[in-house]
Amino acid sequence: RQQVWTSLILMLMLMIGQFALFTYITPMLLEVTGLDESLIPWMLLLNGVGATIGVLVGGKLADWKLMPSLIVM
């Protein structure tokens, strides 16, 4: 049971981190980088696509060779 709880807590922390990123990235992109407001949705989309690709590639690498992929990630 401890492995299940550990996995759930890690997933919760991951989700909290992702939502925190969404909370702070828009003001940062607007104020710090001076990015145009119309480009914000595209940047968030790019973030989501990159995260999806990272999960898929990371999963394939972990299935192929676990320890080297953990070192790389």
Sequence and secondary structure as in RCSB ss.txt:
>XXXX:A:sequence
RQQVWTSLILMLMLMIGQFALFTYITPMLLEVTGLDESLIPWMLLLNGVGATIGVLVGGKLADWKLMPSLIVM
>XXXX:A:secstr
 HHHHHHHHHHHHHHHHHHHHHHHHHHHHHHTS   GGGHHHHHHHHHHHHHHHHHHHHHHHHH HHHHHHH 
